[in-house]
Each structure stands twice: as C-alpha cells, then as structure tokens.
Amino acid sequence: MDVKRKNRNLALVLAGIACGMVGMAYLSVPLYQLFCQVTGFGGTPNVDQQAQAPGGDGTMMTIRFNADITKGLKWEFKPDQKAIQIPIGEEGLTFYKARNLDDSTTRGVATFNVTPLKAAPYFVKVDCFCFSDQSLALEESADLPVTFYVDPAILTDPTTREVRTITLSYTFFPAKEDSNGNDLAAAPEEESVEQAIREN
C-alpha cells in the first residue's frame, strides 16, 4: 500500500513537471520576443508607439530594407525602396508591399530585426504593420507602413557612433492559432533569420 502511494505521488509529480514544461514551451516564444523588444537583444529594435522623434544635428543614416517569407506562406513581400537616407533623430516613413498568391484568404505575422545588432536599441519603431497579423484575400495586395527614427544617442555610444548604415529586416510567417482561437506568432526559423543577417 505504501509503495502504491509513493508510485502515485511520483506519477503526479512527473505529470506536473511535464505539464509545466509544455506550458513553458508555449510561453517561451512570446516571452523571448518581449525580452528582445525591451532590451534590444538579438537585433530587436525598440518599439514606442507614443514616441516622437527628438531631432538631431543633421547627421545622416542610411536605412536599408530587407523582406523574407518563410515556407507555408504563399505571399510576395518586398520593400517599396531598397534604402533611404534620413537625418538621425528625424522620423522616417517607408512601405513594404505584400500580395497573396494563395488560392484563398491567408494570414501572416511578421517578425523583425535590425543589423548591426549593436544598433538595435537606437532604432525606434513608432508604428509598424508587424504589431498585428495581416489578412489578405486571394490576389489582394496591401501597402504596409513602418514609421521609425534613429535615436541620436547612437552617436554618443562608443560602440555605435561610427554606424552609418542600418538594415531593417522583416520575415513573414503564417499566422497560427492556439486551441482557443487566439493568434500565436509562428516561431522564427533560425535558418531564415541567420540568412537575412548574412545577406546584409
């Protein structure tokens, strides 16, 4: 009897550990994304929808734009411009264009990063299509805006003051839902993120 109770308790503990591991697996992607957005870790730029560009001394920064699509999302996705030059501290606006090539309505969600990675904390996105998923009907196209600025503090940081080119990369993934119908961002495929960094 005592052995059965010990075995039952052990089984309950192991089941609890397994449930906890499954829960952490589901939470790891959104928690990691939140950590990256707050710290700028891994090339994730700062996001501040209330921010206003502070203005600067007129030093110019070249912003290059990159676009990728993962397998499973039949979209065409590209930046309207390959690059622009803006004064550091001034607000910039650019557009990406997405078109659904699938035979039905599909939804996608975009992740983003900045290279060089050390510049990410100084790249501030004010408004971005990546803040929510995008739904496109068959053959539908959409212009997707991004409003941003480069914080002038980039010029006073010894590790970034020589940076004059920043690349903003987006990767679109199929939007997924959990069992309750809530949107879940697909986890970035490590290969596509590394490829985007290598290409830039």
SVG drawing of the C-alpha trace seen along z (x, -y; Angstrom):
<svg xmlns="http://www.w3.org/2000/svg" viewBox="-11 -70 45 72">
<polyline fill="none" stroke="black" stroke-width="0.4" points="0.0,0.0 2.8,-2.4 4.6,-1.5 1.4,-2.3 1.0,-5.7 4.7,-6.5 4.3,-5.5 1.1,-7.6 2.8,-10.6 5.8,-10.2 3.5,-9.9 1.7,-13.1 4.9,-15.0 6.2,-13.8 2.9,-14.7 3.1,-18.2 6.6,-18.6 5.6,-17.5 2.6,-20.0 4.9,-22.7 7.4,-22.0 4.6,-22.1 3.4,-25.4 6.9,-26.9 7.3,-25.7 4.1,-27.7 5.2,-30.8 8.9,-30.8 8.3,-32.5 6.2,-35.4 8.4,-35.8 11.6,-35.8 10.0,-38.4 9.0,-40.6 12.6,-40.4 14.1,-41.2 11.8,-44.2 12.6,-45.6 16.3,-45.1 17.1,-45.3 18.7,-41.9 19.2,-39.9 18.8,-42.8 15.2,-43.6 14.6,-47.4 12.9,-49.4 9.1,-49.9 7.4,-53.0 4.1,-54.0 4.0,-57.1 7.4,-58.3 8.1,-61.5 11.4,-61.8 13.7,-64.0 15.5,-65.7 19.3,-65.7 22.3,-67.5 21.7,-66.6 24.0,-63.5 22.6,-61.2 21.9,-57.5 21.3,-55.0 18.4,-52.6 18.3,-49.5 15.2,-47.3 15.0,-43.6 12.0,-41.3 11.7,-37.5 8.9,-34.9 9.0,-31.5 7.7,-28.3 4.0,-27.8 3.0,-31.4 2.4,-31.9 2.9,-35.7 5.0,-38.1 6.6,-40.5 9.1,-43.3 10.1,-46.8 9.0,-49.7 12.5,-51.1 15.8,-49.2 17.2,-52.0 16.6,-55.6 18.7,-58.3 17.3,-60.1 18.8,-62.5 19.4,-60.9 16.7,-61.9 14.1,-62.6 11.1,-60.5 11.2,-58.3 8.3,-56.5 8.6,-53.6 6.3,-51.0 6.5,-47.3 4.2,-45.6 2.5,-42.2 0.5,-40.3 -1.4,-37.0 -0.5,-34.4 -2.5,-31.6 -5.9,-30.4 -7.7,-31.5 -7.5,-34.2 -4.4,-33.7 -3.0,-35.5 0.6,-36.3 2.6,-37.8 5.9,-39.5 9.0,-39.4 11.7,-41.9 15.3,-42.6 18.0,-45.2 21.6,-44.8 24.2,-45.6 22.8,-44.1 24.5,-46.8 22.4,-49.5 19.1,-47.8 18.5,-49.7 18.7,-53.0 16.3,-52.1 12.8,-53.1 9.7,-52.0 6.7,-54.3 4.2,-52.4 4.5,-49.1 2.4,-46.6 4.3,-43.9 2.3,-44.9 -0.6,-42.8 -1.2,-40.0 -2.2,-40.8 -5.0,-39.1 -5.0,-39.1 -7.7,-37.7 -6.8,-35.9 -4.6,-38.1 -5.1,-41.0 -2.2,-43.4 -1.5,-45.8 0.9,-48.6 2.3,-48.1 3.8,-51.2 6.6,-51.5 7.3,-54.7 10.6,-54.9 13.6,-57.1 17.2,-56.6 17.8,-57.8 20.6,-60.5 22.2,-58.7 23.6,-56.3 26.2,-59.0 27.4,-59.1 27.7,-55.4 31.4,-54.4 30.2,-51.1 27.8,-52.6 29.0,-56.2 30.6,-55.1 27.5,-53.2 26.0,-54.9 24.0,-52.1 21.3,-50.1 19.3,-47.2 15.7,-46.6 14.7,-43.1 11.2,-41.6 10.2,-37.9 6.6,-36.9 5.3,-33.7 1.9,-32.0 -0.3,-33.3 -1.3,-30.4 -4.0,-30.0 -4.0,-28.1 -6.8,-25.7 -8.9,-28.7 -8.6,-30.5 -6.1,-33.1 -3.4,-34.3 0.1,-32.8 3.1,-34.1 4.9,-31.3 8.4,-30.8 11.1,-32.3 13.0,-29.6 16.6,-30.1 17.9,-29.5 15.9,-32.3 17.0,-34.9 20.6,-33.9 20.2,-34.0 18.8,-37.6 21.8,-38.6 24.3,-37.0 22.7,-38.7 23.0,-42.1"/>
</svg>
